[in-house]
Amino acid sequence: MSKPFDATTKYLIDLSPADWLLLAGVTLEPGAVLEPFDADLSTVSADADRLIRVSGVAEPCLYHIELQTSFDARFDERVFWYNSLARYEYRLPVRSIAFCSEKTPTVRT
């Protein structure tokens, strides 16, 4: 749910996105094209293969198990994405472990 001031702030960003980036300390290359757009990520479905919660220890955490049997050029990005979403959702450190076939790259995060 949007906050009351979100629409106004988004409108101001749309009017002059370069100013907002400059305010944040970003230096843009000459000729950079800026395109503000709605970033509704609520339609994205993310389903990690399995999470394992570790509790009753000094440093509780989650282990994220991801299984991969075929090549996926963006596998590392997907594992990182699931790791980040799990960290956000459960507010615990997440350790990702990928089990891959011989022709699939392994990933550690």
C-alpha positions as CSV (number, residue, x, y, z in Angstrom):
1,M,0.0,0.0,0.0
2,S,1.4,3.4,-1.0
3,K,1.9,6.1,1.6
4,P,0.1,9.4,1.0
5,F,3.3,11.2,-0.1
6,D,4.5,8.5,-2.5
7,A,2.5,9.8,-5.5
8,T,3.8,13.3,-5.1
9,T,7.4,12.2,-4.6
10,K,7.2,9.8,-7.6
11,Y,5.9,12.7,-9.7
12,L,8.8,14.9,-8.7
13,I,11.2,12.2,-9.6
14,D,9.6,11.8,-13.0
15,L,9.9,15.6,-13.6
16,S,13.7,15.6,-13.1
17,P,15.3,12.3,-12.5
18,A,18.8,13.7,-13.1
19,D,18.4,16.1,-10.1
20,W,17.5,13.2,-7.8
21,L,20.6,11.2,-8.9
22,L,22.7,14.3,-8.5
23,L,21.3,14.8,-5.0
24,A,22.4,11.2,-4.2
25,G,25.9,11.9,-5.5
26,V,25.7,10.1,-8.8
27,T,27.8,11.4,-11.6
28,L,26.2,10.6,-15.0
29,E,28.1,10.3,-18.3
30,P,27.2,12.9,-20.9
31,G,24.4,11.7,-23.1
32,A,22.9,9.4,-20.4
33,V,19.3,8.7,-21.0
34,L,17.2,8.5,-17.8
35,E,13.8,6.7,-17.8
36,P,11.8,6.6,-14.6
37,F,9.3,3.8,-14.6
38,D,7.0,2.0,-12.2
39,A,8.7,-0.8,-10.3
40,D,5.9,-2.9,-9.2
41,L,7.6,-6.2,-8.2
42,S,4.6,-7.7,-6.5
43,T,3.7,-9.8,-9.6
44,V,7.1,-11.6,-9.4
45,S,6.9,-15.1,-8.1
46,A,10.0,-16.4,-6.3
47,D,10.1,-20.0,-5.0
48,A,13.4,-21.2,-3.6
49,D,13.7,-25.0,-3.6
50,R,14.0,-25.2,0.2
51,L,14.9,-23.1,3.2
52,I,16.2,-24.7,6.5
53,R,15.9,-22.6,9.7
54,V,18.6,-23.1,12.2
55,S,17.7,-22.0,15.7
56,G,18.6,-22.8,19.3
57,V,22.2,-21.7,18.6
58,A,24.2,-18.6,19.2
59,E,23.8,-17.3,15.7
60,P,20.5,-18.5,14.2
61,C,20.3,-18.5,10.4
62,L,18.7,-20.0,7.3
63,Y,20.2,-22.3,4.8
64,H,18.9,-22.0,1.3
65,I,19.2,-25.1,-0.8
66,E,18.9,-24.6,-4.6
67,L,18.9,-27.6,-7.0
68,Q,19.9,-27.1,-10.6
69,T,19.9,-29.9,-13.2
70,S,20.2,-27.9,-16.4
71,F,22.3,-24.9,-17.5
72,D,20.9,-21.5,-16.6
73,A,23.2,-18.5,-17.6
74,R,21.5,-16.4,-14.8
75,F,21.6,-19.1,-12.1
76,D,24.0,-17.1,-9.9
77,E,21.6,-14.1,-10.1
78,R,18.6,-16.3,-9.2
79,V,20.4,-17.8,-6.2
80,F,21.4,-14.3,-5.0
81,W,17.8,-13.1,-5.5
82,Y,16.3,-15.9,-3.5
83,N,18.9,-15.4,-0.8
84,S,18.1,-11.7,-0.6
85,L,14.3,-12.3,-0.5
86,A,14.7,-14.9,2.2
87,R,16.9,-12.5,4.3
88,Y,14.3,-9.7,3.9
89,E,11.3,-12.0,4.7
90,Y,12.7,-13.9,7.7
91,R,15.2,-11.3,9.0
92,L,18.0,-13.9,9.5
93,P,21.3,-14.4,7.7
94,V,21.0,-16.8,4.8
95,R,23.6,-19.2,3.5
96,S,22.9,-20.4,0.0
97,I,24.0,-23.9,-1.2
98,A,23.6,-24.9,-4.8
99,F,23.5,-28.6,-5.8
100,C,24.2,-28.7,-9.5
101,S,24.7,-31.3,-12.2
102,E,28.2,-31.7,-13.6
103,K,27.6,-29.1,-16.4
104,T,26.1,-26.5,-14.2
105,P,28.1,-23.8,-12.4
106,T,28.2,-23.9,-8.6
107,V,27.4,-20.8,-6.5
108,R,28.2,-19.8,-3.0
109,T,26.7,-16.7,-1.3
